[in-house]
């Protein structure tokens, strides 16, 4: 199976990622196969009024520190996605880069494989079981984004709006274990 190529092959600069889609609420730094899934997830969020940036990281070593820190300073939630082990993987490299650059503006969530032994199976079924498919990633990120919004709202009493000014509904409608539904609406004040 092949993929369409541009007429002119462009040279990739080592250690530089590519912004596939821009957004101001969440940034997904996707590595490898998960780039396509991140695009699908961003479209799901768009329906909820949440703007998601999708970055094709391209490289796990070296990571694009400039691009990572730019988005970490710009969004409230930074998410890494990979189909590899989280321990010592791409997400770990992103966390190390943020620590080295002393950037801690955004909450960070790493999505990938826990330190487990996988049962043999069809790749699509494994991705679904591990929530590494678009629907699973959306659910994980939505829950994380909702938690970050809850913390921000409780800390300063302010409410959230998405960067496009529309009301953003956060959550999946499921009970989160403490009797509260996750369908919460938050607005971020424009001045902080």
C-alpha positions as CSV (number, residue, x, y, z in Angstrom):
1,X,0.0,0.0,0.0
2,X,1.4,3.4,-0.9
3,X,0.6,7.0,0.0
4,X,0.5,10.0,-2.4
5,X,3.7,12.0,-2.5
6,X,4.2,15.7,-3.3
7,X,5.6,16.5,-6.7
8,X,8.8,17.7,-5.0
9,X,10.1,15.7,-2.1
10,X,10.8,18.0,0.8
11,X,13.8,17.6,3.1
12,X,13.0,17.0,6.7
13,X,15.2,18.8,9.2
14,X,16.3,16.4,11.9
15,X,14.7,17.1,15.2
16,X,12.0,19.4,13.8
17,X,8.3,18.6,14.1
18,X,5.5,19.8,11.8
19,X,2.3,21.7,12.8
20,X,-0.4,19.8,10.9
21,X,-3.3,21.8,12.5
22,X,-3.2,24.8,14.8
23,X,-5.3,25.3,17.9
24,X,-5.3,27.2,21.2
25,X,-7.0,24.9,23.7
26,X,-5.2,21.6,23.5
27,X,-2.1,20.5,21.7
28,X,-1.5,16.9,20.7
29,X,2.1,16.0,20.0
30,X,1.7,12.9,18.0
31,X,4.5,10.4,17.2
32,X,4.4,7.9,14.4
33,X,1.1,6.2,13.5
34,X,-0.9,8.2,16.0
35,X,-0.7,11.4,13.9
36,X,-3.8,10.3,11.8
37,X,-5.6,9.4,15.0
38,X,-4.8,12.8,16.5
39,X,-6.3,14.5,13.5
40,X,-9.5,12.4,14.0
41,X,-9.5,13.4,17.7
42,X,-9.1,17.1,16.9
43,X,-12.2,16.9,14.6
44,X,-14.2,15.3,17.5
45,X,-13.1,18.1,19.8
46,X,-14.0,20.7,17.2
47,X,-17.6,19.5,17.4
48,X,-17.5,20.3,21.1
49,X,-16.1,23.8,20.5
50,X,-12.6,23.0,21.6
51,X,-9.7,23.9,19.3
52,X,-6.9,21.3,19.1
53,X,-3.5,21.7,17.6
54,X,-2.0,18.6,16.1
55,X,1.8,18.4,15.8
56,X,3.5,15.6,13.9
57,X,6.6,15.2,16.1
58,X,8.4,13.2,13.5
59,X,11.4,12.6,15.8
60,X,11.6,11.1,19.3
61,X,15.2,11.9,19.6
62,X,16.0,14.7,19.4
63,X,12.6,16.3,20.1
64,X,11.7,19.7,18.8
65,X,12.1,21.7,22.0
66,X,11.2,25.0,20.4
67,X,7.9,23.7,19.1
68,X,7.1,21.8,22.3
69,X,7.8,24.8,24.6
70,X,5.8,27.1,22.2
71,X,2.7,25.0,22.6
72,X,3.3,24.3,26.3
73,X,3.2,28.1,26.9
74,X,0.1,28.6,24.7
75,X,-2.3,25.9,25.7
76,X,-3.7,24.6,29.0
77,X,-3.3,20.9,28.0
78,X,-0.5,19.2,26.2
79,X,-1.0,15.6,25.2
80,X,1.6,13.2,23.7
81,X,0.5,10.1,21.8
82,X,2.6,7.1,20.7
83,X,2.2,3.4,20.2
84,X,5.2,2.6,22.3
85,X,6.0,2.2,26.0
86,X,5.5,5.3,28.0
87,X,8.5,4.6,30.1
88,X,11.5,6.0,28.3
89,X,9.4,6.8,25.2
90,X,8.4,9.9,23.3
91,X,6.2,11.3,26.1
92,X,9.1,10.9,28.5
93,X,11.4,12.8,26.1
94,X,8.8,15.6,25.9
95,X,8.6,15.8,29.7
96,X,12.4,15.9,29.9
97,X,12.5,18.8,27.3
98,X,9.9,20.8,29.3
99,X,11.9,20.3,32.5
100,X,15.1,21.2,30.8
101,X,13.5,24.4,29.5
102,X,11.9,25.1,32.8
103,X,8.4,25.3,31.2
104,X,5.5,24.2,33.3
105,X,2.6,26.2,32.0
106,X,0.4,23.4,30.6
107,X,-0.9,20.2,32.2
108,X,0.7,17.2,30.3
109,X,-0.9,13.8,29.6
110,X,1.1,11.1,27.9
111,X,-0.9,8.4,26.0
112,X,0.8,5.2,25.0
113,X,1.5,1.7,26.3
114,X,1.8,1.0,30.0
115,X,4.5,-1.4,31.1
116,X,2.5,-4.5,30.2
117,X,2.8,-7.7,28.1
118,X,0.3,-7.5,25.3
119,X,-1.7,-10.5,24.2
120,X,-1.5,-11.4,20.5
121,X,-4.3,-10.0,18.4
122,X,-5.3,-7.9,15.5
123,X,-3.7,-4.4,15.7
124,X,-7.1,-2.7,15.5
125,X,-8.5,-4.7,18.4
126,X,-5.4,-4.1,20.5
127,X,-5.6,-0.3,19.8
128,X,-9.3,-0.3,20.8
129,X,-8.6,-2.4,24.0
130,X,-5.8,-0.1,25.0
131,X,-7.7,3.1,24.1
132,X,-5.1,4.0,21.5
133,X,-7.8,4.3,18.8
134,X,-9.3,7.7,18.0
135,X,-12.4,7.1,20.2
136,X,-10.3,5.9,23.2
137,X,-7.9,8.8,22.8
138,X,-10.8,11.3,22.7
139,X,-12.3,9.8,25.8
140,X,-8.9,9.9,27.7
141,X,-8.1,13.5,26.6
142,X,-11.7,14.7,27.3
143,X,-11.5,13.3,30.8
144,X,-8.0,14.9,31.3
145,X,-9.2,18.3,29.8
146,X,-12.2,18.2,32.1
147,X,-10.0,17.6,35.2
148,X,-7.7,20.4,34.3
149,X,-10.7,22.7,33.8
150,X,-12.2,21.6,37.1
151,X,-8.9,22.4,38.9
152,X,-8.5,25.8,37.2
153,X,-12.1,26.7,38.0
154,X,-11.8,25.7,41.7
155,X,-8.5,27.4,42.1
156,X,-9.6,30.8,40.9
157,X,-13.3,30.7,40.6
158,X,-13.2,31.6,36.9
159,X,-14.9,29.8,34.1
160,X,-13.6,28.6,30.8
161,X,-14.5,29.3,27.2
162,X,-12.7,27.7,24.3
163,X,-10.3,29.9,22.2
164,X,-13.0,30.4,19.5
165,X,-15.3,32.0,22.0
166,X,-17.9,29.3,22.0
167,X,-19.0,27.4,25.0
168,X,-17.0,24.2,25.4
169,X,-18.7,21.2,26.9
170,X,-16.2,19.1,28.8
171,X,-16.8,15.5,29.7
172,X,-18.3,12.3,28.4
173,X,-21.6,12.2,30.4
174,X,-20.4,9.3,32.5
175,X,-20.4,9.3,36.3
176,X,-16.8,9.8,37.5
177,X,-17.2,7.8,40.6
178,X,-18.0,10.5,43.1
179,X,-21.6,11.0,42.1
180,X,-20.9,13.9,39.7
181,X,-21.4,13.8,36.0
182,X,-18.4,14.8,33.8
183,X,-20.5,17.0,31.6
184,X,-19.2,20.3,32.8
185,X,-19.0,23.6,31.0
186,X,-16.0,25.8,31.8
187,X,-15.1,29.3,30.6
188,X,-11.7,30.7,30.6
189,X,-11.7,34.5,31.2
190,X,-10.1,36.3,28.3
191,X,-7.7,38.2,30.7
192,X,-6.4,35.2,32.6
